[in-house]
Amino acid sequence: MTTILGVDPGLTRLGVGIITKGAGRSVSLVHVDVYRTAITDRTEERLGALSRALGELMDQYTPDLVAVERVFAQHNLRTVMGTAQVSGVVLALANARGIAVSMRTPSEVKAAVTGQGRATKNQVGTMVQRILGLDSIPQPADAADALALAITEAWRGVAPAASPTAGETPAQQAWREAEARAKRPKLAP
């Protein structure tokens, strides 16, 4: 089984959805939530709060893969910047834990889950509900979007077992991790 964390990045509302992928297209809900930050807080405080929450989530559920919505150009530059900053936090947290990351566009996610790339938020939510066998559509839409990202990755992505590190012995894994740590750039104090 593969555990996949889907992240719908946002500075005010950040959706997270965790699923497990079984055989074929079989997927099951593990966890879903939306983290919120106050717009009155400074950006660094908001990013710090989201970073802590996401780090704890990754440590608790240890996903094999993280699927993040790719930032796309919008008319509101402030929204794009916040989304991009949160995406950077997600990428850094996943990298620090050695978790593979996949970036998916909104239209790619809509097409995978509903069959059409221009689906509405309600259509995506309805299909997420059906696919996961839920009693209701996850709310707010950020929660359903995060689950849709995870489902898309489960159905279209490459399983982590196909990575070059699959089948390594514990000693080989420790060696690879030590080499990776040695190659990390050192930050000035």
N, C-alpha and C positions, 0 to 999 in steps of 0.2 A: 504494500500500500504506500502511496505517495501522499504526503501532506503538503497542501498548497495554500499560501497566504496571498489573498488578493487585496490590494491597497488602492483605494480611490483617493488620491491625495488632495488635500485642501487645508488651508490655514485655519479656517473657521470651523469646518466640519471635515473630518477625515474618516472615511469608511474603511473598515477592515472585515474581511470574511475569510474564514478558514474552512477548507473542505478536505476530505480524503478522496483519493481516486483509487477505485478498485479495478477489476477486470473490465476491459472494453471501455464503454462510456459511463460506467457506474461511478457516481459521485455521491458523497454524503456530507451533510452539514456537521461541522465541529463547533464553530464559534462565529458569532457576528456581533459587531458593535460599531458605534460611531463615537469618535473622540472629538470633543469641542474645545475651542479656546475663545476667550473673550476678545472682541475687537478692540477693547480699551487697553489691553495689555500690550507691552512692547513686543516687537517681532521676535527678538531673541528669547524672551520669556515664553512666547507661544511655541516657538520651535523647540525649545528645551523641554517643555511639558510634553509635546508630541513625541519627541525623541525618547524620553523616559518611558512613556506608555508603550510605544512600539517596541522598545528594547525588552521590556518586561514581557510583552506578548510573545515575541520571538523566542525568548528564553523559556517561557512556559510551554509553548506548543512545538518548538523546534521544527519549523517547516523545512521541507526539502527544497522548496522553491518559492520565490516571491514574484508575483505578477503585479506590475504597477502600470497604471494608466499613463500613457505617454502624454506629456504636456503639448498642447497645440495652441496656436495663436488665437487669441480672442481679441475683442475690441477693448476690453478692460485690462490695461497693462498691470495694474495693481493685483488683479486676480491671477494673472499669468505668473507674476513674480512670486507670489505666495505659494502657488501650486508647484512651481519649479523648485523653490527652496525646500518644501516638504519632500518632494521627490528625491532631492539630494540627500536629505536625512535618511530616507528609506534605503537608498542605495548604499550609503555609508554603513548603516547598521547591518544590512545583509552582508556586505563585504567583510566587516569585522567578524562575522560569525561563519564565514565561508559558505554562505547560502547563494545559490545561483539566482539571478534576476532576469526576468523577461519583461520587456516593455511592449504594451499593446495599445493601439489607437482605439478611440471610442467607436469608430465605425467597424473595426475588426471585431470588437467585443459584441456589438449589436448583431452583426452578421452571424457570428458563431452561435449566439444564444437564441436569436429569433429567426434567423434566416434572411434578414434584410439589414443592410448597413445604415438605414435611415430610420430605424425603429424609434418609437417614443420611449421616454422613461417608464411609462406605465406598461408598455409592451415588454420591456426588458424585465421589469419587476414581476410581471405575471409569469413569464417563462422561467425565471429563477425559482419562483414559488413552485411551479409544476415540476421542474427538473429535480429539485431537492425534496419534493413531497411535503412542503410546508403548509400549515393551516392558513397562513396569510402572507401577503407580500411584505418582505422586510422593509421597515421604515426607519429613518427617512430614506430617500432614494440613494443616498451615498452608501448605505448598507447593502442594498440590492446590487448596486454597481460594483462594489468590492467582490461580492459573491460571483457576479457575472464574469469579472476578470479572472477569478480562480477557476471557474468552470471552463472558460475559454482556454486557459493554459492547460487544463487537464485534457481537453479534447484536441487541441491543436499543437500543444507544445511538445518538447522533447523531454522525456522522463529523465530525472537525474541519474538513473542507473546506467544510462548510455554515456555518461561522462567518462573521461579518461581515468578518473580515480576509482571507478567502480571495481570492486574485487580486490582492493588493496588490503594487505594485512595491517593490523594495528601499528606495527613498526614502520611500515611504508607510509601510512597516514601521518604518523608523528614526524617522520623525516620531511615529508612534503610541507607540513604546517610550519616546521622550524625554518625551512628554506624560505617560505613565503614571509615569515616574520622578519627574517634577516634582510629581505629585499625591500621592505616597506620604507618609505622615505621618513627620515627623522625630522620631527618638527622642532624648530628653535624654541627655547623656553620663553 
